[in-house]
Amino acid sequence: MRKQRSGPFVVPARDIIHHPGEMREFTLDVPAPEKWGEGLVSVPEGDSVLVEVRLESVHEGILATGRIETEYVGVCGRCLTDIAEPVEVEFQELFAYPGKEATDFEVQDDHVDLETLVRDAAVLALPFQPVCQPDCPGLDPATGERLVVSNGSEKHTPLDSRWAALQQYTPDHDDQDPRA
């Protein structure tokens, strides 16, 4: 008697096992079973994970090719504001038939379990240094306040008095001929 595994990422493959050339497509929309990721951003537990997968039978096993869509949440690595961005990643992995050689992914009885594959692909797609916008100025090192993009009309006092003379320098000085 075969043991039927269940879970949100378990996909049946009984009708294509050992039938090279056969293919089945599945769409899964399941909640993340746990928090995925440990850095500044992660996919929270319970958030929707959309998986579109095509299972193809090949001589060595079942080839899983697909796409994942979800969303990560966390904080900007520069200014620490909350961010939420979509994650889209493609994957392809061979689930080998059980045999003498050890593999990372195997066909188990009459199904494939995509959870580890989907989790790993989603976590690897998370940004290492997430930002709220590409030109985020970050935090002011003196006050810790979030910097805003300046329009150039405000005068800023230099943090170090040795640089005060440079505040008088303006780009229009380049237009003057130094010999004049």
KEMAR-330296 format. One record per residue: x, y, z of N, C-alpha, C in turn; residue number from 1; residue in one letter. Coordinates in Angstrom, 3 decimals. Last residue first. Example, Ala and Ser with C-alpha at 12.3 -4.5 7.8 and 13.67 -1.06 7.14 Angstrom:
<nodes>
12.850;-2.250;7.080;13.670;-1.060;7.140;12.900;0.030;7.870;2;s $
13.190;-5.690;7.800;12.300;-4.500;7.800;13.200;-3.300;7.800;1;a $
</nodes>
This chain:
<nodes>
41.496;86.198;-15.577;40.856;87.498;-15.727;40.933;88.318;-14.475;180;a $
42.385;83.672;-15.206;43.392;84.669;-15.588;42.790;86.070;-15.662;179;r $
40.160;82.053;-14.715;41.033;82.367;-13.586;42.077;83.422;-13.920;178;p $
37.032;82.851;-15.942;38.409;82.598;-16.374;39.330;82.980;-15.235;177;d $
34.076;81.311;-14.766;34.983;82.469;-14.766;36.388;82.030;-15.174;176;q $
32.706;78.948;-14.574;32.530;79.740;-15.793;33.504;80.901;-15.876;175;d $
33.070;77.947;-12.059;33.804;77.287;-13.152;33.735;78.108;-14.430;174;d $
31.283;79.261;-10.463;32.684;79.704;-10.411;33.496;79.098;-11.541;173;h $
28.894;77.937;-10.591;29.092;79.016;-11.555;30.494;79.617;-11.472;172;d $
28.870;76.067;-8.455;29.221;75.603;-9.803;29.472;76.740;-10.790;171;p $
30.485;77.535;-5.591;29.285;77.217;-6.358;29.697;76.802;-7.765;170;t $
31.803;77.754;-2.360;32.047;77.357;-3.747;30.731;76.997;-4.415;169;y $
31.117;78.037;0.227;31.061;79.236;-0.599;31.254;78.924;-2.076;168;q $
31.673;75.605;1.318;30.272;75.960;1.188;30.103;77.192;0.305;167;q $
34.348;75.403;1.716;33.814;74.822;0.480;32.343;75.162;0.278;166;l $
34.725;76.393;4.252;35.139;77.216;3.112;34.570;76.677;1.801;165;a $
33.927;74.228;5.911;33.080;75.417;5.801;33.444;76.274;4.595;164;a $
35.408;72.051;6.543;34.835;72.072;5.202;33.997;73.328;4.955;163;w $
36.078;72.299;9.176;37.177;72.366;8.205;36.661;72.436;6.774;162;r $
33.768;71.795;10.623;34.109;73.202;10.326;35.250;73.320;9.328;161;s $
31.551;69.350;9.658;32.918;69.574;10.104;33.329;70.980;9.677;160;d $
29.031;69.489;8.661;29.210;68.743;9.895;30.581;68.999;10.490;159;l $
27.860;72.648;7.455;28.713;71.470;7.331;28.866;70.792;8.683;158;p $
24.487;73.490;7.121;25.731;73.749;7.824;26.586;72.498;7.727;157;t $
22.822;74.187;4.119;23.137;73.192;5.137;24.443;73.595;5.817;156;h $
20.185;76.010;2.844;21.612;76.045;3.177;21.841;75.045;4.296;155;k $
17.839;75.076;0.307;18.220;75.235;1.706;19.734;75.273;1.848;154;e $
17.582;74.593;-2.385;17.303;75.945;-1.909;17.714;76.140;-0.453;153;s $
17.858;71.973;-3.263;19.002;72.871;-3.410;18.765;74.257;-2.857;152;g $
16.030;70.121;-2.714;15.856;70.804;-3.993;16.941;71.854;-4.204;151;n $
16.932;66.948;-1.337;16.961;68.405;-1.281;16.731;68.985;-2.675;150;s $
15.168;64.223;-0.165;15.922;64.740;-1.297;15.795;66.256;-1.307;149;v $
15.585;63.750;3.332;14.721;63.909;2.167;15.561;64.489;1.052;148;v $
16.549;61.421;5.827;16.892;62.497;4.909;15.880;62.537;3.781;147;l $
15.269;60.742;8.984;15.261;60.346;7.575;15.572;61.567;6.713;146;r $
17.514;61.243;11.742;16.268;61.505;11.032;16.401;61.067;9.582;145;e $
19.881;61.121;13.011;19.162;59.864;12.880;17.821;60.024;12.191;144;g $
21.615;63.238;13.279;20.349;63.289;13.997;19.600;61.956;13.975;143;t $
23.990;62.480;11.930;24.048;63.276;13.155;22.752;63.168;13.959;142;a $
23.361;61.019;9.630;24.226;60.412;10.638;24.269;61.178;11.955;141;p $
20.153;60.690;8.393;21.165;61.678;8.737;22.040;61.095;9.833;140;d $
19.503;57.840;6.295;19.316;58.583;7.543;20.447;59.573;7.744;139;l $
18.674;57.752;2.771;19.007;57.128;4.048;18.707;58.015;5.237;138;g $
18.014;58.433;0.164;19.171;59.085;0.786;19.546;58.514;2.152;137;p $
17.235;56.327;-2.497;16.923;56.622;-1.100;18.150;57.237;-0.421;136;c $
17.093;55.748;-5.225;17.935;56.855;-4.777;17.628;57.278;-3.341;135;d $
15.278;53.556;-5.463;16.683;53.402;-5.860;17.609;54.516;-5.348;134;p $
13.356;53.080;-2.476;13.468;53.640;-3.816;14.955;53.625;-4.183;133;q $
13.704;51.382;-0.368;12.349;51.843;-0.650;12.266;52.482;-2.027;132;c $
15.785;48.480;-0.710;15.612;49.924;-0.571;14.196;50.310;-0.963;131;v $
17.600;45.652;0.566;16.387;46.243;0.009;16.328;47.746;0.254;130;p $
20.082;43.854;0.079;20.023;45.221;0.594;18.788;45.903;0.016;129;q $
19.217;41.428;-0.970;20.111;41.428;0.180;20.097;42.790;0.871;128;f $
15.904;40.546;-2.012;17.074;41.419;-2.099;17.898;41.396;-0.810;127;p $
14.959;37.177;-2.747;14.816;38.353;-1.888;16.064;39.219;-1.986;126;l $
15.528;34.882;-4.108;15.141;36.043;-4.913;14.972;37.304;-4.068;125;a $
15.936;32.986;-2.165;17.101;33.422;-2.934;16.796;34.638;-3.806;124;l $
13.263;32.613;-1.380;14.218;33.232;-0.446;15.458;33.738;-1.196;123;v $
12.178;31.337;-3.669;11.655;32.625;-3.202;12.653;33.339;-2.292;122;a $
13.706;28.970;-3.806;13.707;29.907;-4.928;13.228;31.292;-4.492;121;a $
13.067;27.769;-1.314;14.448;28.131;-1.639;14.516;29.153;-2.769;120;d $
10.252;27.394;-1.604;10.801;28.222;-0.529;12.205;28.690;-0.866;119;r $
10.164;25.657;-3.828;9.525;26.964;-3.892;10.092;27.896;-2.828;118;v $
11.585;23.408;-2.789;12.006;24.066;-4.027;11.446;25.484;-4.114;117;l $
10.016;22.714;-0.582;11.417;23.107;-0.391;11.928;23.872;-1.610;116;t $
7.454;22.146;-1.906;7.627;23.157;-0.852;9.067;23.625;-0.701;115;e $
6.769;20.221;-3.783;7.444;21.428;-4.262;7.818;22.414;-3.156;114;l $
6.837;16.906;-4.049;6.598;17.919;-3.026;7.434;19.143;-3.384;113;d $
5.170;14.744;-6.262;6.357;15.557;-5.992;5.955;16.630;-4.984;112;v $
3.946;11.298;-6.244;3.800;12.750;-6.208;5.165;13.429;-6.081;111;h $
3.871;8.601;-5.576;3.269;9.021;-6.835;3.048;10.542;-6.883;110;d $
6.728;8.239;-3.923;5.554;7.435;-4.242;4.975;7.899;-5.584;109;d $
8.373;11.026;-4.782;8.014;10.261;-3.592;6.688;9.573;-3.838;108;q $
11.091;11.897;-6.630;9.676;11.570;-6.747;9.366;10.662;-5.562;107;v $
13.450;14.051;-4.970;13.045;12.758;-5.518;11.531;12.700;-5.661;106;e $
16.195;16.201;-4.704;14.748;16.088;-4.860;14.429;14.757;-5.518;105;f $
18.914;15.660;-4.360;18.256;16.634;-3.497;16.739;16.493;-3.529;104;d $
19.883;12.185;-4.373;19.605;13.454;-5.027;18.901;14.381;-4.046;103;t $
21.971;9.362;-4.460;21.251;10.325;-3.626;21.083;11.629;-4.408;102;a $
21.532;6.458;-6.428;22.191;7.738;-6.210;21.318;8.665;-5.370;101;e $
19.751;4.324;-6.627;20.983;4.144;-5.852;21.666;5.470;-5.537;100;k $
16.474;5.782;-6.464;17.448;4.821;-6.964;18.651;4.748;-6.059;99;g $
13.482;7.403;-7.396;14.309;6.812;-6.343;15.239;5.751;-6.931;98;p $
13.774;9.782;-10.027;13.137;8.569;-9.523;14.042;7.982;-8.451;97;y $
14.195;13.299;-9.281;14.665;12.011;-9.799;13.836;10.868;-9.247;96;a $
13.105;16.155;-10.315;12.776;15.250;-9.219;13.083;13.852;-9.739;95;f $
14.862;18.907;-11.378;14.550;17.521;-11.690;14.281;16.764;-10.396;94;l $
13.706;22.252;-11.801;14.398;21.241;-10.996;13.928;19.856;-11.417;93;e $
13.466;25.669;-12.115;13.459;24.407;-12.853;14.285;23.413;-12.054;92;q $
11.776;28.824;-11.743;12.580;27.711;-11.251;12.482;26.541;-12.211;91;f $
11.495;32.402;-11.394;11.281;31.164;-12.140;12.185;30.080;-11.576;90;e $
9.815;34.868;-9.466;11.012;34.082;-9.736;10.617;32.818;-10.487;89;v $
8.886;37.847;-8.049;8.580;36.920;-9.129;9.868;36.190;-9.471;88;e $
7.557;39.708;-5.515;8.668;38.810;-5.857;8.161;37.891;-6.958;87;v $
6.649;43.130;-4.739;6.375;41.796;-5.288;7.667;41.028;-5.575;86;p $
7.160;44.722;-1.538;7.389;44.637;-2.983;7.057;43.240;-3.475;85;e $
7.089;46.985;0.991;6.452;45.748;0.523;6.570;45.750;-0.995;84;a $
8.606;48.607;3.808;8.447;48.392;2.375;7.739;47.066;2.135;83;i $
9.100;51.122;6.264;8.472;49.859;5.867;8.335;49.788;4.350;82;d $
12.345;52.617;6.587;10.892;52.710;6.429;10.359;51.363;5.978;81;t $
15.149;52.699;6.852;14.365;51.893;7.788;12.856;52.120;7.716;80;l $
16.905;53.755;5.057;16.156;54.698;5.907;15.230;54.003;6.897;79;c $
18.359;51.504;4.015;18.983;52.820;4.178;18.252;53.714;5.171;78;r $
16.855;49.207;3.759;18.187;49.077;4.336;18.887;50.403;4.558;77;g $
13.451;49.223;4.642;14.482;49.730;3.737;15.834;49.644;4.446;76;c $
11.901;46.242;5.919;12.318;47.635;6.043;13.413;47.962;5.031;75;v $
9.182;44.211;4.795;10.314;44.446;5.691;10.613;45.925;5.780;74;g $
7.885;41.689;2.626;7.705;42.879;3.457;8.917;42.997;4.372;73;v $
7.205;40.346;-0.626;8.005;40.416;0.588;7.697;41.710;1.317;72;y $
4.897;38.252;-2.303;5.291;39.599;-1.914;6.152;39.523;-0.657;71;e $
4.853;36.152;-5.231;4.468;36.442;-3.857;4.893;37.868;-3.555;70;t $
4.998;33.698;-7.654;4.664;35.096;-7.398;4.241;35.214;-5.939;69;e $
6.976;31.537;-9.611;6.437;31.844;-8.282;6.149;33.340;-8.228;68;i $
6.937;29.078;-12.143;7.084;30.471;-11.764;6.378;30.682;-10.432;67;r $
8.636;26.134;-13.473;7.534;26.994;-13.077;7.930;28.389;-12.696;66;g $
9.109;22.719;-13.897;9.458;24.048;-14.397;8.314;24.971;-14.033;65;t $
10.310;19.638;-13.083;9.373;20.673;-12.644;9.896;22.030;-13.103;64;a $
10.557;16.510;-14.383;11.141;17.841;-14.471;10.064;18.861;-14.126;63;l $
10.937;13.418;-12.952;9.926;14.423;-13.288;10.605;15.792;-13.248;62;i $
13.324;11.165;-14.347;12.385;11.533;-13.297;11.335;12.495;-13.814;61;g $
14.844;10.276;-16.465;15.467;10.286;-15.140;14.499;10.585;-14.010;60;e $
13.204;10.549;-18.750;13.724;9.229;-18.395;14.255;9.174;-16.956;59;h $
10.437;12.687;-17.776;11.645;12.407;-18.557;12.192;11.070;-18.065;58;v $
7.451;14.402;-17.643;8.095;13.125;-17.397;9.277;12.970;-18.353;57;s $
6.950;17.551;-16.276;7.211;16.792;-17.488;7.926;15.502;-17.117;56;e $
4.853;19.900;-14.894;5.585;18.667;-14.608;5.713;17.882;-15.907;55;l $
4.790;23.265;-14.365;4.592;22.250;-15.398;5.465;21.065;-15.039;54;r $
3.211;25.632;-12.228;4.240;24.621;-12.462;3.813;23.675;-13.576;53;v $
2.863;28.482;-10.457;2.432;27.879;-11.715;3.538;26.917;-12.113;52;e $
1.968;29.609;-7.374;2.934;28.759;-8.063;2.262;28.201;-9.313;51;v $
1.710;32.199;-5.127;1.139;31.650;-6.348;2.233;30.878;-7.081;50;l $
1.150;32.640;-1.860;2.231;32.244;-2.755;1.565;31.578;-3.958;49;v $
0.032;34.939;0.579;-0.272;34.143;-0.604;0.978;33.889;-1.450;48;s $
1.084;34.626;3.984;0.938;35.404;2.751;0.757;34.475;1.556;47;d $
1.649;32.904;6.101;0.259;33.124;5.733;0.054;33.955;4.485;46;g $
4.558;34.546;7.136;3.720;33.351;7.249;2.278;33.720;6.914;45;e $
6.078;36.843;4.795;5.459;36.497;6.075;4.647;35.209;6.012;44;p $
9.108;36.867;3.376;7.730;36.543;3.009;7.063;36.088;4.302;43;v $
11.262;39.643;4.257;10.893;38.228;4.238;9.472;38.089;3.708;42;s $
14.101;41.794;4.849;12.795;41.508;4.270;12.538;40.006;4.284;41;v $
16.470;41.693;6.200;15.643;42.881;6.387;14.239;42.690;5.824;40;l $
16.488;38.140;6.652;17.166;39.427;6.580;16.233;40.580;6.886;39;g $
15.276;35.667;6.463;15.739;36.093;7.787;16.401;37.462;7.786;38;e $
12.694;33.704;4.949;13.709;34.754;4.908;14.047;35.228;6.296;37;g $
9.408;33.051;5.449;10.524;32.690;4.560;11.466;33.873;4.475;36;w $
7.375;31.834;7.988;8.101;33.003;7.499;9.287;32.519;6.666;35;k $
5.257;29.190;6.714;6.060;29.822;7.755;6.726;31.041;7.154;34;e $
3.639;28.554;4.575;3.448;27.820;5.824;4.234;28.383;7.003;33;p $
1.932;30.891;2.644;3.267;30.471;3.075;3.127;29.791;4.435;32;a $
-1.079;29.663;1.144;-0.399;30.549;2.088;0.992;29.995;2.434;31;p $
-1.387;29.107;-2.434;-1.427;28.646;-1.048;-0.740;29.657;-0.132;30;v $
-2.268;28.222;-5.334;-2.292;29.499;-4.626;-2.488;29.153;-3.158;29;d $
-1.080;26.553;-8.156;-1.312;26.485;-6.714;-1.315;27.903;-6.162;28;l $
-1.685;24.956;-11.093;-1.599;26.282;-10.493;-1.987;26.130;-9.026;27;t $
-0.095;22.687;-13.365;-0.846;22.943;-12.137;-0.660;24.395;-11.726;26;f $
0.099;20.430;-16.104;0.301;21.781;-15.565;-0.620;21.981;-14.368;25;e $
1.925;17.635;-17.327;0.747;18.153;-16.640;1.104;19.540;-16.095;24;r $
3.040;15.382;-19.884;3.171;16.639;-19.161;1.842;16.992;-18.503;23;m $
5.124;12.848;-21.370;3.846;13.277;-20.789;4.071;14.528;-19.936;22;e $
7.709;12.182;-21.970;6.966;12.973;-22.940;5.622;13.454;-22.427;21;g $
7.828;9.034;-20.349;8.537;10.193;-20.912;7.722;10.870;-22.015;20;p $
6.503;7.728;-17.949;5.901;7.938;-19.277;6.558;9.166;-19.904;19;h $
7.178;7.505;-15.264;7.720;6.526;-16.222;7.014;6.560;-17.581;18;h $
4.349;9.297;-14.299;5.576;8.618;-13.857;5.922;7.509;-14.847;17;i $
1.895;10.349;-14.925;3.002;10.633;-15.853;4.311;9.953;-15.453;16;i $
-0.001;9.704;-12.995;-0.293;9.367;-14.379;0.832;9.685;-15.364;15;d $
1.160;10.674;-10.543;0.939;9.244;-10.775;0.787;8.920;-12.259;14;r $
1.625;13.067;-9.446;2.316;12.791;-10.704;2.111;11.338;-11.133;13;a $
0.272;15.737;-7.472;0.230;14.348;-7.930;0.915;14.182;-9.286;12;p $
2.090;17.806;-5.323;1.415;17.722;-6.620;1.423;16.266;-7.088;11;v $
2.180;19.695;-2.437;2.305;18.342;-2.973;1.451;18.242;-4.235;10;v $
1.834;22.054;-1.098;2.745;22.069;-2.240;2.954;20.683;-2.853;9;f $
0.117;21.538;1.057;-0.281;22.523;0.045;0.597;22.513;-1.210;8;p $
-0.258;17.995;1.553;0.308;19.282;1.897;-0.009;20.253;0.776;7;g $
0.275;14.498;1.860;-0.558;15.658;1.585;0.153;16.906;2.062;6;s $
1.029;11.316;0.540;1.416;12.511;1.296;0.487;13.642;0.929;5;r $
0.039;8.080;0.808;-0.278;9.323;0.108;0.103;10.504;0.995;4;q $
1.804;5.159;0.557;1.436;6.215;1.491;1.209;7.511;0.706;3;k $
0.597;2.174;-0.900;1.388;3.393;-1.002;0.862;4.443;-0.035;2;r $
0.843;-1.178;0.000;0.000;0.000;0.000;0.890;1.243;0.000;1;m $
</nodes>
